[in-house]
Amino acid sequence: MSDDPLWLPQVLVAVLADIAFACTGGALLSVWLSKENAAALVSPARLGWVRARRLSTGGAVVLAVADLVLVWLQAASMSGAPLFQAFDAMVTMITGTHAGTGWAIVFAGSVLLILATALGKPKGGPRVGLFAVGAFVAAGKTSVGHAADAGAFSLAEGVQTVHLLATARLGRVGHRKRVAGVAGAGDIACAGFFLF
């Protein structure tokens, strides 16, 4: 526990960001559903595909907003400034600390996730591109976590990034049968959260 009054809000916003990232990653199943012709108006998988697309875009937006709030809370906590006067400290934190660099990576990745999920085509989405963006966000999240203690771009950060991506992949594979049976997109997309 910490004496910092911003400790609990930081933890809650970080949890929200992690849930949003996991749900966005799981909702990228809409790319897989596209192979099942789920975008067709008469497809039995259409409802799941539409929900997965909406959830992935919404999760990416929540991730970006949570990242903005988190860096603001962290800047206030690190500088000791009152919450609404911490905006000046945000610039210093982002440009001068390892946590700020990690935040910039996560935020850039979340903006790319918003674009990828909102502008993705129903047929044959760029699977490698989506994976790369997800890896970008996972690397950023790793660079501000416990693996960062070993240093920037260390082996520990690489292992943790692979772990985050493998966990998201396991959540995706385990629910393919339910997807084919037109399960709710919330069940599908949040599968990664329980493994995350």
C-alpha positions in Angstrom: 0.0 0.0 0.0 1.1 3.6 -0.5 0.4 6.9 1.2 -0.2 8.5 -2.2 -3.9 9.3 -2.6 -3.6 8.7 -6.3 -2.5 5.1 -5.9 -6.0 3.6 -6.0 -7.2 5.6 -9.0 -4.0 4.7 -10.9 -4.6 1.0 -10.2 -8.2 1.2 -11.2 -7.4 3.0 -14.5 -4.6 0.5 -15.2 -7.0 -2.4 -14.7 -9.5 -0.7 -17.0 -6.8 -0.3 -19.7 -5.8 -4.0 -19.3 -9.4 -5.2 -19.6 -9.9 -2.9 -22.7 -6.7 -4.3 -24.3 -7.7 -7.9 -23.6 -11.2 -7.3 -25.0 -9.8 -5.6 -28.0 -7.4 -8.4 -28.7 -10.1 -11.0 -28.3 -12.6 -9.0 -30.4 -10.1 -9.2 -33.3 -11.7 -12.5 -33.9 -13.9 -10.5 -36.3 -11.0 -11.0 -38.7 -11.3 -14.7 -38.3 -15.1 -14.6 -38.6 -14.6 -12.7 -41.9 -13.3 -16.0 -43.3 -16.6 -17.6 -42.4 -18.4 -15.1 -44.6 -19.8 -13.5 -41.4 -20.1 -10.1 -43.1 -22.8 -11.4 -45.5 -26.3 -10.2 -44.5 -27.6 -13.8 -44.4 -24.8 -15.4 -42.5 -25.6 -17.1 -39.2 -22.3 -15.7 -37.8 -23.1 -12.1 -38.7 -24.4 -11.1 -35.3 -21.2 -12.3 -33.6 -19.1 -10.6 -36.3 -20.9 -7.2 -35.8 -20.6 -7.4 -32.1 -16.9 -8.4 -32.2 -16.2 -5.4 -34.6 -18.0 -3.0 -32.3 -16.3 -4.4 -29.2 -12.8 -4.2 -30.7 -13.2 -0.6 -31.8 -14.8 0.4 -28.4 -12.1 -1.4 -26.5 -9.4 0.4 -28.4 -11.0 3.7 -27.7 -11.3 2.9 -24.0 -7.7 1.8 -24.0 -6.5 5.1 -25.5 -8.6 7.2 -23.0 -7.5 5.1 -20.1 -3.9 5.6 -21.2 -4.4 9.3 -21.2 -5.9 9.4 -17.8 -3.2 7.0 -16.4 -0.3 9.2 -17.6 -2.1 12.2 -16.1 -2.5 10.5 -12.7 1.1 9.2 -12.8 2.5 12.7 -13.6 0.5 14.1 -10.7 1.8 11.4 -8.4 5.4 11.7 -9.6 5.6 15.5 -9.4 3.6 15.9 -6.3 1.5 18.6 -8.1 -2.3 18.8 -7.5 -4.2 16.7 -10.0 -5.5 19.6 -12.2 -2.0 21.3 -12.2 -0.2 18.1 -13.4 -0.5 18.8 -17.1 2.9 20.6 -17.2 4.4 17.6 -15.4 3.0 15.2 -18.1 5.3 16.6 -20.8 8.3 16.2 -18.5 7.3 12.7 -17.5 6.6 11.6 -21.1 9.9 13.0 -22.5 12.2 12.3 -19.6 11.3 9.0 -18.0 11.2 5.3 -19.0 7.6 5.1 -17.9 6.8 8.0 -20.2 8.5 6.3 -23.1 6.5 3.1 -22.4 3.3 5.2 -22.2 4.0 6.8 -25.6 4.5 3.4 -27.1 1.2 2.1 -25.6 -0.7 5.2 -26.6 0.6 5.2 -30.2 -0.3 1.5 -30.4 -3.8 2.2 -29.0 -4.4 4.9 -31.6 -3.2 2.5 -34.3 -5.6 -0.1 -32.9 -8.5 2.3 -33.1 -7.6 3.0 -36.8 -7.1 -0.7 -37.6 -10.4 -1.8 -35.9 -12.5 1.1 -37.2 -11.2 1.1 -40.8 -10.7 -2.7 -41.2 -12.4 -4.3 -44.2 -14.9 -7.1 -43.7 -13.0 -9.5 -46.0 -9.5 -10.6 -45.4 -8.4 -8.0 -42.9 -4.6 -7.3 -42.5 -4.0 -10.1 -40.0 -0.2 -9.5 -39.8 -0.8 -5.8 -39.4 -3.2 -6.3 -36.6 -0.8 -8.7 -34.9 2.0 -6.1 -35.2 -0.1 -3.4 -33.7 -1.1 -5.7 -30.8 2.6 -6.6 -30.3 3.4 -2.9 -30.3 0.8 -2.3 -27.5 2.0 -5.4 -25.6 5.6 -4.2 -25.8 4.6 -0.8 -24.5 2.6 -2.3 -21.6 5.6 -4.5 -20.8 8.0 -1.5 -20.8 6.1 0.0 -17.9 5.6 -3.2 -15.9 7.8 -5.3 -13.7 9.8 -6.6 -16.6 11.2 -3.0 -17.1 13.3 -3.4 -14.0 15.8 -5.3 -16.1 16.2 -2.3 -18.4 14.8 -0.9 -21.6 14.6 -3.5 -24.4 15.9 -6.2 -22.2 15.4 -9.9 -22.5 12.9 -9.8 -19.6 10.8 -7.3 -21.6 10.9 -9.5 -24.7 9.8 -12.6 -22.7 7.0 -10.6 -21.0 5.8 -9.3 -24.4 5.7 -12.8 -25.9 3.8 -13.9 -22.8 1.2 -11.3 -23.2 0.7 -12.2 -26.9 0.6 -15.9 -26.2 -2.0 -15.4 -23.5 -4.2 -13.4 -25.9 -3.7 -16.2 -28.5 -4.8 -18.9 -26.1 -8.0 -17.0 -25.3 -8.7 -16.7 -29.0 -8.1 -20.4 -29.8 -10.1 -21.7 -26.9 -13.3 -20.1 -28.1 -13.4 -20.8 -31.8 -16.0 -23.5 -31.4 -18.3 -21.1 -29.5 -17.8 -18.5 -32.2 -18.8 -20.8 -34.9 -22.0 -21.5 -32.9 -22.7 -17.7 -32.9 -21.8 -17.0 -29.3 -22.1 -13.5 -27.9 -19.1 -11.3 -28.8 -18.7 -10.3 -25.2 -18.0 -13.9 -24.3 -15.5 -14.2 -27.1 -13.7 -10.9 -26.8 -13.2 -11.0 -23.0 -11.8 -14.5 -23.0 -8.4 -13.0 -23.1 -9.1 -11.0 -20.0 -9.6 -14.1 -17.9 -6.3 -15.5 -19.1 -4.5 -12.1 -18.9 
